[in-house]
Amino acid sequence: MQHMTSTGLYLRLLHYVKPYWRVFALSVLGMVIVAITEPALPALMKPLLDGTFVHKDDHEAEIETFREARRLSDTLGIGDGLDVLGPTPAFLHRLRGEYRWQITVRGTDIERAFPHLPRARGWSIDVDPGA
């Protein structure tokens, strides 16, 4: 038996694929599409999983959360069917080197609060219909 190079072996195997080249090309294209779109799923899921403000410095996270809670209270008004609670440290306060603080907005007219919720970097919104 003779020693075959990698290229020679590849060309020999490619000869068997030749009758099925359309299926082979389609499967390679499918693998490329999956590889390109795979990072999109975690990026789409992140806003659904975090309901807090995240920052690497605990003090900065606390200050930013207090600032937004005060702004929300002033904007929404107290006693108009909405309450702004917090900020408080999140249940998982420190996770992967980042600190999490949360603000809770509750009330009967919660849809009125949506346009005023923070959308800047580090913020995410978690809607809890059972609360």
C-alpha positions as CSV (number, residue, x, y, z in Angstrom):
1,M,0.0,0.0,0.0
2,Q,1.4,3.3,-1.0
3,H,1.5,6.4,1.2
4,M,-1.0,9.0,0.2
5,T,-0.8,12.8,0.9
6,S,-3.6,14.7,2.5
7,T,-4.4,16.4,-0.8
8,G,-4.5,13.1,-2.7
9,L,-6.8,11.6,-0.1
10,Y,-9.1,14.6,-0.2
11,L,-9.3,14.5,-4.0
12,R,-10.0,10.7,-3.9
13,L,-12.9,11.3,-1.5
14,L,-14.2,14.2,-3.5
15,H,-14.5,11.9,-6.5
16,Y,-17.2,10.0,-4.5
17,V,-19.1,13.2,-3.7
18,K,-19.1,14.4,-7.3
19,P,-22.5,12.8,-8.2
20,Y,-24.0,14.5,-5.1
21,W,-22.4,17.9,-5.5
22,R,-25.7,19.8,-5.2
23,V,-26.5,18.2,-1.8
24,F,-22.9,18.6,-0.7
25,A,-22.9,22.3,-1.6
26,L,-26.3,22.9,0.1
27,S,-25.0,21.2,3.3
28,V,-21.9,23.4,3.3
29,L,-24.0,26.5,2.8
30,G,-26.2,25.4,5.6
31,M,-23.3,25.0,7.9
32,V,-22.0,28.4,7.0
33,I,-25.4,30.0,7.7
34,V,-25.6,28.3,11.1
35,A,-22.1,29.4,12.0
36,I,-22.8,33.0,11.1
37,T,-26.1,33.2,13.0
38,E,-25.2,31.2,16.1
39,P,-24.0,34.3,18.1
40,A,-27.3,35.9,17.5
41,L,-29.3,33.7,19.8
42,P,-27.4,34.7,23.0
43,A,-27.6,38.4,21.9
44,L,-31.4,38.1,21.5
45,M,-31.9,36.3,24.8
46,K,-29.8,38.7,26.9
47,P,-32.6,41.3,27.4
48,L,-35.0,38.6,28.4
49,L,-32.6,37.2,31.1
50,D,-31.5,40.4,32.8
51,G,-33.9,42.7,34.6
52,T,-31.4,45.0,36.2
53,F,-28.6,47.6,35.7
54,V,-25.2,46.0,35.3
55,H,-21.8,47.6,35.9
56,K,-18.4,46.4,36.8
57,D,-18.1,48.9,39.7
58,D,-20.7,48.4,42.5
59,H,-20.6,52.0,43.6
60,E,-21.2,53.3,40.0
61,A,-24.0,50.8,39.5
62,E,-25.7,52.0,42.8
63,I,-25.3,55.7,41.8
64,E,-26.7,55.1,38.3
65,T,-29.7,53.1,39.7
66,F,-30.5,55.8,42.3
67,R,-30.4,58.5,39.6
68,E,-32.8,56.6,37.3
69,A,-35.1,55.7,40.2
70,R,-35.3,59.4,41.1
71,R,-35.9,60.4,37.5
72,L,-38.6,57.8,37.1
73,S,-40.4,58.9,40.3
74,D,-40.3,62.5,39.2
75,T,-41.5,61.7,35.7
76,L,-44.2,59.3,36.6
77,G,-45.5,61.1,39.7
78,I,-46.2,59.5,43.0
79,G,-49.7,58.3,43.7
80,D,-50.9,58.3,40.0
81,G,-51.3,54.5,39.9
82,L,-47.6,53.7,39.7
83,D,-45.0,53.1,42.4
84,V,-41.2,53.1,41.9
85,L,-39.5,50.8,44.4
86,G,-35.9,50.6,45.0
87,P,-33.2,50.6,43.9
88,T,-32.1,47.4,45.7
89,P,-29.3,45.0,45.0
90,A,-30.5,42.2,42.6
91,F,-31.0,38.7,43.8
92,L,-27.7,37.7,42.1
93,H,-25.9,40.9,43.1
94,R,-22.5,40.0,41.7
95,L,-22.3,37.7,38.7
96,R,-19.3,37.1,36.5
97,G,-17.5,40.2,37.9
98,E,-20.5,42.6,37.3
99,Y,-22.8,44.1,39.9
100,R,-26.5,44.2,39.5
101,W,-29.1,46.6,40.9
102,Q,-32.8,46.7,40.2
103,I,-35.7,49.1,40.2
104,T,-39.2,47.9,40.4
105,V,-42.1,49.8,38.9
106,R,-45.5,48.5,39.8
107,G,-49.1,49.7,39.5
108,T,-52.4,49.5,37.7
109,D,-51.4,51.8,34.8
110,I,-48.0,50.1,34.1
111,E,-48.2,50.8,30.3
112,R,-47.7,54.5,31.1
113,A,-44.3,53.7,32.5
114,F,-42.8,51.9,29.4
115,P,-41.8,55.0,27.4
116,H,-39.9,56.4,30.4
117,L,-37.9,53.3,31.4
118,P,-34.1,53.5,30.9
119,R,-32.8,52.0,27.7
120,A,-29.2,53.0,27.9
121,R,-26.3,50.6,27.9
122,G,-26.2,48.4,31.0
123,W,-30.0,48.5,31.5
124,S,-32.5,45.8,30.7
125,I,-36.2,45.4,31.3
126,D,-37.9,42.4,32.7
127,V,-41.7,42.4,32.6
128,D,-43.3,40.1,35.3
129,P,-47.0,39.7,34.5
130,G,-47.6,37.7,37.7
131,A,-46.6,40.6,40.0
